[in-house]
Amino acid sequence: MPSEPTLPFADGPGPIGDLVDPVLVDPSPALLRAVIEAYREAAPELVDPAPPTLRAAGSASTADSPPPPTDPASGLPGLTVLASDGAVDAVAGRFRLATRLAALAEAGVCDLLTLREPEPNAALVGRETGYVLVARERRADGEPDADRTEAWCRIGDDPTLRERYDPLIEAAEVRRLRAPSRRRVYEAVRDRCDDGVADDVVRALGAEIPGSANRSLDLAGARVRAYAAGVRRGAFDRDLRRAFEDGGLGSSATFTSIKRDLRAAGVLDTESVAGSVGRSRDRLVARGALAEADGPAAAVAAALAALE
């Protein structure tokens, strides 16, 4: 059973599940990040699963007569988020945050809706009560700091507040995320390739690389990381590209372009492998620094250095 996702309010921790059918209205990027972090702390196996967790889940679902796998979303309170495109873009532009938010959306824990017009304040409302949320911003010396928000003040205890937002919720459109969850990527690569390639791809997406590669990691950078991990593992080119397309990382043509760039940089080649049926297939072959890479993180570093 997951723990309770809790938001940091100025008057103490606030479990999201204390509200009936909660809705978060017009959150700032910082507040939306706090929501993602609250769910990640409560259910890391859902929001930010490690490869061993993903591998175990895959084994349980394919074994003969397995016990029913535990749903990592079970017991988590659902949350509707009515957010501006700007707030979502600020979060979704950072790949790791985007995958965590995607995990919540894919599991049905978070319904992400687009807010067309800004509200005077953020709010967290349920069927029985609700609060306006005002950011409390502080630095270590106690002075305001717009770059760091530590808590939010809950103002009011209004059982009618939800009525104000119901029409906005009913009229809102679902916001689609471009980045997929870790689980979706892992399962797609496992199904098209194997567990080893899937493990390395997920590890590459989460690898800490010296320099600015972590701070600036976006969807484009994640695609290079994933493909480099597949090259190091010697995956079949078409299988890998189709896996990434199935997993929501990008189109097959996008990864063909990455393949071309890595080939031009001298760290990738292909070899033709004859099959027992049908035509031969191209296996990816790492060259140079990518061939010497010891592990997914080193493969990412080699690929990024080659493309600079």
N, C-alpha and C positions, 0 to 999 in steps of 0.2 A: 504494500500500500504506500503510495507516495506521501510525502509530508505536505503540509499546507502551503501553497504559494502565498507569500506575504509581502506587502508593500511597505516601504519605510515612511511612515507618517511622523510628523513632528510630535504628536502626542502618544506615540508608541506604534508597534507593529500592527498592521491591518490585514488580516487574512482575507483574501479575495472571496473565499467561500462563505464569509459571514453574510454576504448579500445574496438575495434570491434573484437568480437570472441577471447577473451583473453586466453593466455596460460601461465601458470607459469612453468618454466623449472628448474629442479634440486634444489628445495628449501631445505634449511636446516630444521631440526626439528623445530627450533624457528620460521622460516618464515612460515612453514606450520601451526604451532599453531596460528600465527598471522592471517592467512587467515581464519581459523575456527572461531577465535574470531570476526573477522570483520563481518562474516555472522551471527554469533550468536547475535551480537549487532544490526544488521540490521533486523533480523527476528527471534527473540527468540521463537516464536510460532512454527517455523519449526525446528530449530536446537536444542533447549533445552526446549521443551514444558512442562509446569507444568500439574499435573493431572487434574485441573479444565479445562484447555484448551483441553486436550485429551478427557475428558468426554463430553464437549460441542460439540466437533467435532463428536463424536460417536452418540450423541443424534440427531444432525442435520441430519446425514446420514441415520438414521433409522425411523425418525418420518414420519407420513403420510403427503404427499405433502409438503415437506420442501422447504424453499428457497434454491437456489444453495449455497452450502458452499463455503466460500472464500478459494481459494488455497493459502496456506501460502508461496508457492514458486513463486507465481505470481509477476512479476515485478523485480525479482532478476536477476542480470546478471549471465549467465552461465560462468563457468571457467573450462578449461582443465588443469589438474595438471599432469605433467610428472615428477615423483619423483622416487628416488631410494628406494629400499626395506628398506634400513637402516633408511631413514627419515620417511617413513610410519610406520615402526615397532616401532620407538621411540615414535610416537604419539599414534599408535593403542595399545601399551602396557599399556596405561593408559585408563581405561574403559570409563570414562566420556568424554574424548577427542575423543575416538574411536566412541562413540555413536553419537557425534555431527558430525563427519566426515561422518559416515554412513548415517545420516539424509540427508546430502547434496547429497550424492551419490544416495540414494534411491529416492530422489525427482527429480533426473536428473539435479540438479544445478551444481554439480561437477562431471566431468568425470576424474576418477583417473586411470592413466596409469603408467606402470612400465618403468623407465629409466634404460637401460641396462648398460651404461657406464657413468661415471661422466662427467659433463661439467666443463670448467674452472671457470665459475661463474654462479650463478643463473641469471635468466632473466624473465622479464614479457613482453610479446610481443603480439601485435594485428595485424590485417590485414593492418593497415595504419602506425603504428609506433611501436617501442619497446625499452626496456631499459635493460641494464645489471644492476644487483643489487649487491651492495657491502655492507656488514654489517658494521654498525657503532656501536662499542661496547664501553660502558662507565660505570663507577661506579659513585657513588654520588660525589666523589672527582675529577672526570674528567679523571681518569686513565682507561686504557682498562680493560675489565673484560669479559672473555670468557663465563661466566655463565649468562650474562645478555645482551641481545641485545635490544636496545630501538628503533632503526630506521634503515632504509636501504637507501643508497645513490643511486639515479638513474643516471646512466651514459649513455650519448648518447641519440639520438632521431632518431632512424634508421628505415626508412620505409622498408628496405630490410631484417631486422633481422629475420622476421618470416620465410623467405625462408630457412634459415639454419636449422630450427627445424621441418619443415613439414615432411621430410622423417622419422625423429625419431618418430613423432606422428603417422604416418601411419603404422609403423612397430611395435609399442608398443602394449603390451597386457594389457587388463583391470586388474587392481589390485582389488582383492576381499578382503573384510574386514570380519574378524571373528565375530566382535561385531555388533549387530543390533542397529538400532535407538530406542529411547524411544517409538516413535509412533508405531513401528512394534511390540515391546514387549507388549505394552498396548493393542493394538487391538487383538493380539493373545490370551492374558489372558482373556480379556473381552469376546471374542467369546466362549472360552471353559469353563470359570468359570462365573464371573460376574464383574460388574463395581467396586464393593468394593474390590475384590481381586486384580484387575488390578491397582486400585489407590494405594493400599498398596505396591504392587510390585515396581511400579515406584518410590514411596516415599522411599522405602528401598534402591533402587539403588542410590538415590541421598542423602541419609542420611549422616550427619556429625557425625562421631563416634570418641570419644576421643582416642588419641594414634596414632599409625601408620596405622590404618586400611584405612584411607582416602588416605594417600600418596602412599600406596602400592596397591591400588585397581586395580586389573586386572580382566580378564574375569573369572578366577576361583573364585575369591572373590565375583564377581557380582552374580555368580550362587548360591553361598551359601546365599547371601543376599535375592535374589529373592525367593528361596525355603523356607527360614525361614519366609518370609512375608506370603507365601501361607499357611504354617503350622499354623501360628498364626490365620489366618482367617478360618481355618478348611476346606480348599478346599479338594476336592476329589483327591486322589493321582494320578490316571491315567489322569484325566483331566488336572491337573497342569503340569505333565510331558509332555503331548502332547502339551499343550499351549506353554511351553518353547521351545519345538522342532519346532513348527510352527513359533514362534517368533525369531528363530535363536540364542537362548542363548546356546543351546547344545542338545545333543541327550538324548532320554529318559533314556538310560543306564547310562549316566553321572549323572542324577538326582536320579536315583536309588542308585547310590553309595553315593551321599550326604545324601539321606534318611537313608541309613545304618549307616553312621557315626554319624548323629544326634541321631539316635535311640541308638547307643552304648554309646553316651554321656549322655543319660538319659533325653533328652529334647523333644523327639518325640515318639509318639505311633500311632497306628491306631485303628479304630473301624469299624466293618462291618455294612453297612447300606443296608437293604433290599430294592430292587426296585420293582415297580409295574410290571415291565416286565424285564425278564432276570435275570441274577445272581446279587448277592449283590456287592456293591462297597466299597472300603476302603476309609474312611474319615481320613484325617490327624488330629491328636490331639496333641496339645502342652502340654508339661509336664515341671515341675520345673520352672526354671527362664524364659523359653520361654513362659510358660502359664501366668506368672505374668507380662510379658512385656506390657507396656502401649504405644502402638503405634509402627509403623514400625521401627523407629530408635532403640527403646529399644529391639525389636525382633532381629534386626541385632546384637546388642551388646551382647545379651544373647547367640545367636547361635555361634558367634565368640569366646566368652569366653568359651563356652562348648567344642569347638573343639581345644582349645589351648593345 
